[in-house]
Amino acid sequence: MTPAAKLAAAIEVFGNLESDRRPANDALKAWGLAHRFAGSGDRAGIAGLVYDALRRRASSAWIMGAETPRAILLGMLKRERGLDTDTIAKLADGAGYGPAALTDDERARLDAADMTSAPAHVAGDYPEWLDPHFAAVFGDDRAEEGAALASRAPLDLRVNTLKADIFKAEASLSDLKPEEGQWSPWALRVHLGADSKNPAIHAEPAFLKGMIEVQDEGSQLAALLAGAKPGEQVVDLCAGAGGKTLALAAMMQNKGQVFATDDDKRRLAPIHDRLARSGARNVQVRTPKSIGGEIDDLAGRCDLVVIDAPCTGTGSWRRNPDAKWRIRPGALEQRQKEQSEILDRAAGLVKAGGRIAYITCSVLDEENGAQVRGFVARHPEFAVLKPAEVTKALGERAGDFAKAARLSADGILMTPRTTGTDGFFISVLKRT
């Protein structure tokens, strides 16, 4: 397919996901099934255009003065991909299978691309109803923070120290040209082009041998800052597919015990194969029972309880730009209720001197600092460890990280703009 034909297809797909109110991945899959002539490279290029349009939906529509799929895709080419008007005009000239030629008004708007009077939620490309929430956290920087959350994410990998060191893993992935992470001692980063296909990481020998796992550097840091030590009794209370469970097991050098559980046993399904590949021998998976009680025997025994709490996912918008336009206020309220219940459940598992590491992939205070403050008010036997102390787990990188991240009395907030990671919050609370 020509670049112009891919653009026309992306406009069609974007229109389908809008009219049918379906997730972007579903709309792209349906288009591919209906257009089997399109090769994998063509489909990747179309997907890249659609996802970039979702990233810059609000600002692209502002530039073009319209919210149609065509306007948003054309505006995105200027806003996200930095194409000049003449280059865009060559893609939209009405020839072949490409979009219709640019109108005079579209040309003028692309030439001006004026964002000077755009409100913060437009410049930051996030839903308007979230603007007060962003303002409470970021103040006048909220447009820049939102724009960073709208950027394209790299592919981050965690080196499994039970199987390899970072130098061995980097050498085995040399064809992908990975770079070492800025903060995590386990991180390798692969930068991806706008139209490039995601590399087949799951087919790489390094992955098959358990040397690496796919995990954002911010998620790696959250596990690292939780501070699990060899020999401890640790519960991963919302283990899901096991990303942080595997990181904790490696930190503990297979000494002690990690108990991985989740309220939804379906989310635990991938963890078994991942554990077998990783070489982790100190993990017990506790599948939830119909009547609960799968970890009742651990009450008051745990050195550390890690809560990777269910949240709105506002910090992961780089990887799922579709989600930010689908989120509704009711979802925030529901997540807050779930977070409070999980924190209260964790309190009963921790022994004297033990800790809770509360983690979200959200940037909203309602899910982060407010939850920590509410928990301490309900459980005065817990106190928040000073974030400056928690960051010492990063060794010689701790000072620079503490300057880059947002440290408060409640915990540590990472964002793409300041730390180059997804948005993550972590607070470590100690039972006195």
C-alpha positions as CSV (number, residue, x, y, z in Angstrom):
1,M,0.0,0.0,0.0
2,T,1.2,3.5,-0.7
3,P,1.6,6.0,2.2
4,A,-1.5,7.9,0.9
5,A,-3.6,4.6,0.9
6,K,-2.5,3.9,4.4
7,L,-3.6,7.3,5.5
8,A,-7.0,6.8,3.8
9,A,-7.4,3.4,5.6
10,A,-6.5,5.0,8.9
11,I,-9.2,7.6,8.4
12,E,-11.6,4.8,7.7
13,V,-10.6,2.8,10.8
14,F,-10.8,5.9,13.0
15,G,-14.3,6.6,11.8
16,N,-15.3,3.0,12.5
17,L,-14.0,3.0,16.1
18,E,-15.9,6.3,16.6
19,S,-19.2,5.2,15.1
20,D,-19.2,1.7,16.5
21,R,-17.8,2.8,19.9
22,R,-15.3,-0.1,19.8
23,P,-11.7,-0.3,21.1
24,A,-9.0,0.7,18.5
25,N,-7.5,-2.8,18.5
26,D,-10.9,-4.3,17.6
27,A,-11.5,-1.8,14.8
28,L,-8.0,-2.4,13.4
29,K,-8.5,-6.2,13.5
30,A,-11.9,-5.9,11.7
31,W,-10.4,-3.7,9.0
32,G,-7.5,-6.2,8.5
33,L,-9.9,-9.1,8.1
34,A,-12.0,-7.2,5.6
35,H,-8.9,-6.2,3.6
36,R,-6.7,-9.3,3.5
37,F,-4.5,-7.8,0.7
38,A,-2.9,-5.6,3.3
39,G,0.4,-7.1,4.5
40,S,1.7,-7.0,8.0
41,G,3.8,-3.9,7.3
42,D,0.8,-2.1,5.9
43,R,-1.3,-3.0,8.9
44,A,1.4,-1.8,11.3
45,G,1.6,1.5,9.4
46,I,-2.1,2.0,9.6
47,A,-2.2,1.1,13.3
48,G,0.6,3.6,14.0
49,L,-1.4,6.3,12.3
50,V,-4.6,5.4,14.2
51,Y,-2.8,5.3,17.6
52,D,-1.0,8.5,17.0
53,A,-4.3,10.1,16.1
54,L,-5.7,8.9,19.4
55,R,-2.6,10.3,21.2
56,R,-3.2,13.8,19.8
57,R,-6.9,13.7,19.2
58,A,-7.8,16.9,21.1
59,S,-4.9,19.1,19.8
60,S,-5.3,17.8,16.2
61,A,-9.0,18.6,16.2
62,W,-8.2,22.1,17.6
63,I,-5.7,22.8,14.9
64,M,-8.1,21.7,12.2
65,G,-11.2,23.3,13.7
66,A,-13.2,20.0,13.4
67,E,-13.5,16.7,15.1
68,T,-14.0,14.5,12.1
69,P,-11.7,11.5,11.5
70,R,-10.2,13.2,8.5
71,A,-9.5,16.4,10.4
72,I,-7.9,14.5,13.4
73,L,-5.7,12.4,11.1
74,L,-4.5,15.4,9.1
75,G,-3.9,17.5,12.3
76,M,-2.0,14.6,13.8
77,L,0.4,14.5,10.9
78,K,1.3,18.1,11.8
79,R,1.1,17.9,15.5
80,E,2.7,14.4,16.2
81,R,4.7,13.6,13.2
82,G,5.9,17.1,12.4
83,L,5.1,17.0,8.7
84,D,4.9,20.3,6.8
85,T,1.8,21.3,4.8
86,D,3.3,20.4,1.4
87,T,4.2,16.9,2.5
88,I,0.8,16.4,3.9
89,A,-0.7,17.7,0.7
90,K,1.2,15.0,-1.3
91,L,-0.5,12.3,0.9
92,A,-3.9,13.9,0.5
93,D,-4.0,14.9,-3.2
94,G,-7.1,12.9,-4.3
95,A,-5.0,10.6,-6.5
96,G,-5.3,6.8,-6.4
97,Y,-6.5,5.3,-3.2
98,G,-5.5,8.3,-1.0
99,P,-7.7,10.9,0.7
100,A,-9.3,13.7,-1.1
101,A,-7.1,16.8,-1.8
102,L,-6.7,19.4,0.9
103,T,-9.1,22.3,0.9
104,D,-7.9,25.9,1.2
105,D,-9.1,26.0,4.7
106,E,-7.3,22.8,5.7
107,R,-4.1,24.2,4.1
108,A,-4.4,27.4,6.0
109,R,-5.0,25.6,9.3
110,L,-2.0,23.3,8.8
111,D,0.2,26.3,8.0
112,A,-0.9,28.1,11.1
113,A,-1.1,25.1,13.5
114,D,-1.9,27.6,16.2
115,M,-2.0,26.2,19.7
116,T,-1.4,29.5,21.6
117,S,-4.9,29.9,22.9
118,A,-5.7,26.2,23.5
119,P,-6.8,25.3,27.0
120,A,-4.6,22.9,29.0
121,H,-6.7,19.8,28.4
122,V,-6.4,20.4,24.6
123,A,-2.7,21.2,24.6
124,G,-2.2,18.1,26.9
125,D,-4.5,15.9,24.9
126,Y,-6.6,14.5,27.8
127,P,-10.3,14.6,28.6
128,E,-11.7,17.9,29.8
129,W,-13.4,16.4,32.9
130,L,-9.9,15.4,34.1
131,D,-8.5,18.9,34.0
132,P,-9.2,19.8,37.7
133,H,-7.6,16.5,38.7
134,F,-4.5,17.2,36.6
135,A,-4.4,20.8,38.0
136,A,-4.4,19.5,41.5
137,V,-1.3,17.4,40.9
138,F,0.6,19.3,38.2
139,G,-0.6,22.9,38.4
140,D,0.5,25.0,35.5
141,D,2.6,22.1,34.2
142,R,-0.4,20.0,33.5
143,A,-0.5,20.6,29.7
144,E,3.2,19.6,29.4
145,E,2.6,16.5,31.6
146,G,-0.4,15.5,29.5
147,A,1.5,16.0,26.3
148,A,4.3,13.7,27.6
149,L,1.6,11.1,28.5
150,A,0.5,11.3,24.9
151,S,3.9,10.6,23.5
152,R,4.9,7.2,22.0
153,A,6.4,4.8,24.5
154,P,9.6,2.8,23.9
155,L,9.8,-0.9,24.5
156,D,11.3,-1.5,27.9
157,L,12.8,-4.9,29.0
158,R,13.8,-6.1,32.4
159,V,16.8,-8.3,32.6
160,N,16.2,-11.3,34.8
161,T,19.2,-11.5,37.1
162,L,18.5,-15.1,38.0
163,K,19.5,-16.0,34.4
164,A,21.7,-13.2,33.1
165,D,23.4,-9.8,33.8
166,I,22.6,-6.7,31.8
167,F,25.7,-7.0,29.6
168,K,24.9,-10.6,28.5
169,A,21.2,-9.7,27.8
170,E,22.2,-6.6,25.8
171,A,24.7,-8.6,23.7
172,S,22.0,-11.2,22.9
173,L,19.7,-8.5,21.7
174,S,22.2,-6.6,19.7
175,D,20.1,-6.7,16.5
176,L,17.5,-4.5,18.4
177,K,20.1,-2.0,19.5
178,P,18.9,-1.7,23.1
179,E,20.1,1.0,25.5
180,E,20.6,0.6,29.2
181,G,17.9,2.3,31.3
182,Q,18.4,5.6,33.0
183,W,17.3,4.5,36.5
184,S,16.7,0.7,36.8
185,P,19.8,-1.5,36.9
186,W,17.8,-4.1,35.2
187,A,16.4,-2.0,32.3
188,L,17.1,-2.2,28.6
189,R,15.2,0.1,26.2
190,V,14.4,-0.3,22.5
191,H,13.2,2.8,20.6
192,L,10.5,2.2,18.0
193,G,9.8,4.3,14.9
194,A,6.4,5.7,14.1
195,D,5.6,3.1,11.5
196,S,7.7,0.2,12.7
197,K,6.3,-3.1,13.7
198,N,6.9,-4.2,17.3
199,P,9.8,-6.6,17.4
200,A,9.0,-10.2,18.0
201,I,10.4,-10.2,21.5
202,H,8.6,-13.4,22.5
203,A,10.5,-15.2,19.7
204,E,14.0,-13.9,20.8
205,P,16.3,-16.6,22.3
206,A,16.9,-14.3,25.2
207,F,13.2,-14.2,26.0
208,L,12.7,-18.0,25.5
209,K,15.6,-18.7,27.8
210,G,14.1,-16.4,30.5
211,M,16.8,-13.8,30.4
212,I,14.4,-10.9,29.8
213,E,10.8,-9.9,30.4
214,V,8.8,-7.0,28.9
215,Q,8.3,-4.4,31.7
216,D,8.2,-0.6,31.7
217,E,11.2,0.9,33.6
218,G,8.7,2.6,35.9
219,S,7.2,-0.7,36.9
220,Q,10.7,-2.1,37.5
221,L,11.5,0.8,39.7
222,A,8.2,0.4,41.7
223,A,9.3,-3.2,42.4
224,L,12.8,-2.2,43.3
225,L,11.7,0.6,45.6
226,A,9.4,-1.8,47.4
227,G,12.6,-3.1,48.9
228,A,12.1,-6.9,49.1
229,K,15.1,-8.7,50.7
230,P,16.4,-12.2,50.5
231,G,14.8,-14.4,53.1
232,E,11.6,-12.3,53.6
233,Q,8.0,-13.4,53.4
234,V,6.4,-11.3,50.7
235,V,2.8,-11.2,49.3
236,D,2.1,-9.8,45.8
237,L,-1.6,-9.1,46.5
238,C,-2.6,-8.1,43.0
239,A,-0.1,-10.2,41.0
240,G,-2.0,-10.4,37.7
241,A,0.3,-11.8,35.0
242,G,3.2,-11.7,37.4
243,G,5.5,-8.9,36.2
244,K,6.3,-7.6,39.6
245,T,6.2,-11.1,41.2
246,L,9.1,-12.1,38.9
247,A,11.0,-8.9,39.7
248,L,10.6,-9.5,43.4
249,A,11.7,-13.1,43.2
250,A,14.9,-12.1,41.4
251,M,15.6,-9.3,43.9
252,M,15.3,-11.9,46.7
253,Q,17.7,-14.3,44.9
254,N,15.3,-17.2,45.3
255,K,15.6,-16.9,49.1
256,G,12.5,-16.5,51.2
257,Q,9.0,-16.8,49.7
258,V,6.8,-14.7,47.4
259,F,3.1,-15.5,47.5
260,A,1.4,-14.4,44.4
261,T,-2.4,-14.0,44.3
262,D,-5.1,-12.0,42.7
263,D,-8.9,-11.6,43.1
264,D,-9.4,-12.7,39.5
265,K,-7.8,-16.1,38.8
266,R,-8.0,-15.5,35.1
267,R,-5.4,-12.7,35.4
268,L,-3.1,-15.2,37.0
269,A,-3.1,-17.6,34.0
270,P,0.1,-16.4,32.3
271,I,2.1,-16.4,35.6
272,H,2.9,-20.2,35.5
273,D,4.7,-20.3,32.2
274,R,6.6,-17.1,33.1
275,L,7.7,-18.6,36.4
276,A,8.9,-21.7,34.7
277,R,10.9,-19.7,32.2
278,S,12.4,-17.3,34.8
279,G,14.0,-19.9,37.0
280,A,12.2,-18.4,40.1
281,R,11.9,-21.1,42.7
282,N,10.6,-19.1,45.7
283,V,7.1,-18.3,44.4
284,Q,3.8,-19.9,45.5
285,V,0.8,-19.0,43.4
286,R,-2.3,-18.8,45.5
287,T,-5.3,-19.1,43.2
288,P,-8.3,-17.4,44.8
289,K,-11.0,-19.8,46.1
290,S,-14.7,-19.3,45.6
291,I,-15.1,-18.5,49.3
292,G,-11.8,-16.6,49.7
293,G,-9.2,-17.4,52.4
294,E,-6.4,-18.3,50.0
295,I,-3.9,-16.3,52.1
296,D,-5.6,-16.3,55.5
297,D,-2.7,-18.4,56.9
298,L,-0.3,-15.5,56.2
299,A,-2.1,-13.0,58.6
300,G,0.4,-11.1,60.7
301,R,3.4,-13.0,59.2
302,C,4.5,-10.9,56.2
303,D,7.6,-8.8,56.0
304,L,6.2,-7.0,52.8
305,V,2.9,-6.8,51.0
306,V,3.0,-5.4,47.5
307,I,-0.2,-3.9,46.2
308,D,-0.1,-3.2,42.5
309,A,-3.6,-1.7,42.9
310,P,-6.3,-1.6,40.3
311,C,-6.5,2.0,39.0
312,T,-7.6,4.2,36.1
313,G,-4.3,3.6,34.3
314,T,-3.8,7.3,33.6
315,G,-0.1,6.7,33.8
316,S,0.0,4.1,31.0
317,W,-1.7,6.3,28.3
318,R,1.5,6.2,26.2
319,R,0.9,2.5,25.7
320,N,-2.9,2.6,25.5
321,P,-4.0,6.0,24.1
322,D,-7.4,4.6,23.4
323,A,-8.1,4.2,27.1
324,K,-7.9,7.9,28.0
325,W,-10.9,8.8,25.8
326,R,-12.9,5.9,27.1
327,I,-12.4,6.6,30.9
328,R,-15.4,8.0,32.8
329,P,-15.7,9.6,36.2
330,G,-17.6,6.5,37.5
331,A,-14.5,4.4,36.9
332,L,-12.4,6.6,39.1
333,E,-14.9,6.3,42.0
334,Q,-15.0,2.5,41.6
335,R,-11.2,2.2,41.6
336,Q,-10.9,4.4,44.8
337,K,-13.3,2.0,46.6
338,E,-11.4,-1.0,45.5
339,Q,-8.0,0.5,46.5
340,S,-9.2,1.3,50.0
341,E,-10.5,-2.2,50.4
342,I,-7.2,-3.8,49.2
343,L,-5.2,-1.6,51.5
344,D,-7.3,-2.5,54.5
345,R,-6.9,-6.2,53.6
346,A,-3.1,-5.8,53.4
347,A,-2.9,-4.3,56.8
348,G,-3.9,-7.6,58.4
349,L,-1.1,-9.5,56.7
350,V,1.8,-7.4,57.9
351,K,3.8,-8.2,61.0
352,A,5.2,-5.7,63.3
353,G,8.0,-3.9,61.5
354,G,6.7,-5.1,58.2
355,R,5.9,-2.9,55.2
356,I,3.2,-2.3,52.6
357,A,4.3,-1.1,49.1
358,Y,1.3,0.6,47.5
359,I,1.7,1.1,43.8
360,T,-0.5,2.5,41.0
361,C,0.0,3.3,37.4
362,S,-2.0,6.5,37.9
363,V,-1.1,10.1,38.2
364,L,-4.3,11.2,40.0
365,D,-4.0,12.2,43.7
366,E,-7.4,10.5,44.5
367,E,-5.7,7.2,43.7
368,N,-2.3,8.0,45.2
369,G,-1.7,10.4,48.0
370,A,-5.3,10.6,49.1
371,Q,-5.4,6.8,49.4
372,V,-2.3,6.8,51.5
373,R,-3.6,9.6,53.8
374,G,-6.9,7.8,54.2
375,F,-5.2,4.5,55.0
376,V,-2.9,6.0,57.7
377,A,-5.9,7.7,59.2
378,R,-7.7,4.4,59.5
379,H,-4.6,2.5,60.5
380,P,-2.4,4.8,62.7
381,E,-0.1,1.9,63.4
382,F,1.3,2.5,59.9
383,A,3.6,5.4,58.9
384,V,4.8,6.4,55.5
385,L,8.6,5.9,55.0
386,K,10.2,9.1,53.8
387,P,10.5,9.0,50.0
388,A,14.1,10.2,50.2
389,E,14.9,7.1,52.2
390,V,13.0,4.8,49.8
391,T,14.9,6.1,46.8
392,K,18.2,5.0,48.4
393,A,17.5,1.6,46.9
394,L,18.7,3.0,43.6
395,G,22.3,3.5,44.9
396,E,24.3,6.0,43.1
397,R,21.3,7.0,40.9
398,A,19.2,7.9,43.9
399,G,20.1,11.5,44.0
400,D,19.3,12.3,40.4
401,F,16.1,10.2,40.5
402,A,14.9,12.1,43.6
403,K,15.3,15.3,41.7
404,A,13.5,14.0,38.6
405,A,10.6,12.4,40.3
406,R,7.9,14.2,42.3
407,L,8.5,13.4,46.0
408,S,5.9,14.2,48.6
409,A,5.0,13.3,52.1
410,D,2.8,10.5,50.7
411,G,5.2,8.9,48.2
412,I,6.9,9.1,44.9
413,L,5.3,9.9,41.5
414,M,7.1,9.1,38.2
415,T,5.9,10.6,34.9
416,P,7.1,10.4,31.3
417,R,7.9,14.1,31.4
418,T,10.2,13.9,34.5
419,T,11.5,10.4,34.6
420,G,11.0,9.1,31.1
421,T,8.9,6.2,32.4
422,D,5.2,5.5,32.4
423,G,3.3,7.3,35.2
424,F,3.8,5.3,38.5
425,F,3.2,6.1,42.1
426,I,4.7,4.2,45.0
427,S,4.4,4.7,48.7
428,V,6.0,2.4,51.3
429,L,4.3,2.2,54.7
430,K,5.8,0.6,57.7
431,R,3.9,-1.0,60.6
432,T,5.4,0.4,63.8
